Amino acid sequence: MSEEQFRNEKMYHATMNIAKSLMEQGAMTAEEYGQIDTIFRKKYRPILVSLRTEISGYKAGSMASCDTDKEG
């Protein structure tokens, strides 16, 4: 994994951790969380999340991420 890809992985996970926290606090809906997930997957193109996605059958933007994405 290149240094740029590693940075993208970190940025995606940091962003989604913030979004998840906001959702848990009620500041964001599950639908908004899914929209943010879709946007930032396109922006950062995380490899590790994509691999986990293929294994679990998760589709970007679906609410499956809220139930299956416990790692952040």
C-alpha positions in Angstrom: 0.0 0.0 0.0 1.4 3.4 -1.0 1.8 6.2 1.5 -1.0 8.1 -0.3 -3.3 5.1 -0.1 -2.5 4.7 3.6 -3.3 8.4 4.1 -6.6 8.0 2.3 -7.5 5.0 4.5 -6.8 7.0 7.6 -8.8 10.0 6.4 -11.8 7.8 5.4 -11.9 6.1 8.8 -11.4 9.3 10.7 -14.2 11.0 8.8 -16.6 8.0 9.2 -15.8 7.8 13.0 -16.9 11.4 13.3 -20.0 10.8 11.2 -20.9 7.7 13.3 -20.5 9.7 16.5 -22.8 12.4 15.2 -25.3 9.8 14.2 -25.2 8.2 17.7 -25.7 11.6 19.3 -28.8 12.2 17.1 -27.2 15.1 15.2 -27.4 13.1 11.9 -29.8 10.5 10.6 -28.9 7.0 9.4 -29.8 8.1 5.8 -27.4 11.1 6.1 -24.7 8.7 7.4 -25.2 6.5 4.4 -24.9 9.5 2.1 -21.7 10.6 3.7 -20.3 7.1 3.5 -21.0 7.1 -0.3 -19.3 10.5 -0.8 -16.2 9.7 1.2 -15.8 6.2 -0.4 -15.7 7.9 -3.8 -13.3 10.6 -2.5 -10.8 8.4 -0.6 -11.3 5.0 -2.4 -10.4 3.0 0.8 -9.0 -0.4 -0.1 -9.6 -2.1 3.3 -13.2 -1.1 3.5 -13.7 -2.2 -0.1 -12.3 -5.6 0.6 -14.6 -5.9 3.7 -17.5 -4.7 1.6 -17.0 -7.5 -1.0 -16.8 -10.1 1.7 -19.9 -8.9 3.6 -22.0 -8.0 0.6 -22.5 -4.4 1.9 -23.4 -1.8 -0.7 -22.1 1.8 -0.2 -24.8 4.1 0.9 -27.0 1.4 2.4 -27.7 1.3 6.1 -26.0 -2.1 6.4 -22.8 -0.1 7.3 -24.4 1.1 10.5 -25.0 -2.4 11.7 -21.8 -4.1 10.3 -19.3 -1.3 10.6 -18.3 -1.7 14.2 -14.6 -1.1 13.6 -15.3 2.5 12.6 
